[in-house]
Amino acid sequence: MKKFLASILTAAIAFSCGAGFILTTDTADAKPTKAKPAKDNKDKDAKKKAPALNDILGDLKWGMSAEKTKTILTEKIMNDFNTKAEGNTDLQYVDNLRKTHSDRVENMQKSYQMLTRDNSASLSVSIVGEEFIPDAGESMLIQREDIASKYFFFYNDKLYKIAVVYDSSYLGPIAFDTFVATTAQKYGRAKDEIWDDDANFTEAIWTDKTDVKLSVKNKYASYNTFLMVFMDDSVEQKLQAKHKEYFTALNSGPEVSSAIDDLTADATDGGGSSVDALLGKTTKVDLLAGLSQEDIDVINGVTTQEELEKKKKEKAKKEHKKDNSKAKKGLEIF
């Protein structure tokens, strides 16, 4: 009997161990459940689609007449008044606001003019002076806004260009590459950059699928501000040749004036210069004094002016970082 009970107990223990082994084996073979990672939204803002360049038009359209443009701009200005005045109980403020916007409408409508040689002399030396040529079928309309003025250009009474001139007091002492970086935050990286012969960053250009080109121009040295020009690229390309020909002829002239010729001419039969005649003695002048070694190398033929300018541009471009780290926060970009 004892042997029988012992055998039953042994079988029970063996069964229990076997079951435990099976259970342990199944548990070990089971694949652990992995928690789904949370969606990474850190690049969400970076992937937002940049606005189209033709957003500057609003309710306007390229090819629109000057009269239709006036009508739409009038509606826009008065809608801006209604928005700012809505819910305001300060009657004096609302009255002043209404007068400001009414004046803007009146000044905008009066500003329209055909661009001829007789009436565009002052505009020719302004910040938008190179955006048109007189007596070529072009006309213009000006609209004043809170932080900038907009110049609407027409060719044969069809809208084809909008130039935005920011108030210098609004921009403050901002560098051009900072302004370009801020613009890039809205429209994406510029397609092209233009540098002058002295390695100064002068222009950034954007294009997109809307057949609109945006050119941001550095006008700070002369006007303490920058110029944004949105244009119907198809029309602009047709006018480029005319504009280039006109300004080339306008800016061409004698390389050396007769006055300079007189100063550098020999003053005596003995070969003395005008300086010698004034001082009463032979004078030796070191023409290389004060020049950089780079310029001296050009004069001595060690290198060429073209190679020197190329090196300057390459150096300047390396120092110019093509990212948005210099963008100015809070600056409104049209």
Buried (B, 14 or more C-beta within 10 A) or exposed (E): EEEEEEEEEEEEEEEEEEEEEEEEEEEEEEEEEEEEEEEEEEEEEEEEEBEEBBBBBEEBBBBBEBEBBBBBBBEBBBEBBEEBBEEEEEEEEBEEBBEBBEEBBEEBBEBBBBBEEEEBEEBBEBBBEBBBBBEBBBBBBBBBBEEBBBBBBBBEBBBBBBBBBBBBEEBEEBEBBBBBBBBBBBBBBBEEBBBBEEBBBBBBBBBBEBBBBBBBBBBBEEBBBBBBBBBBBEBBEEBEEEBEEBEEEEEEEEEEEEEEEEEEEEBEEEEBBBBBEEEEEEEEEEEEEEEEEBBEBBEEEEBEEEEBBBEBBEEBBEEBEEEBEBBBEEBEBB
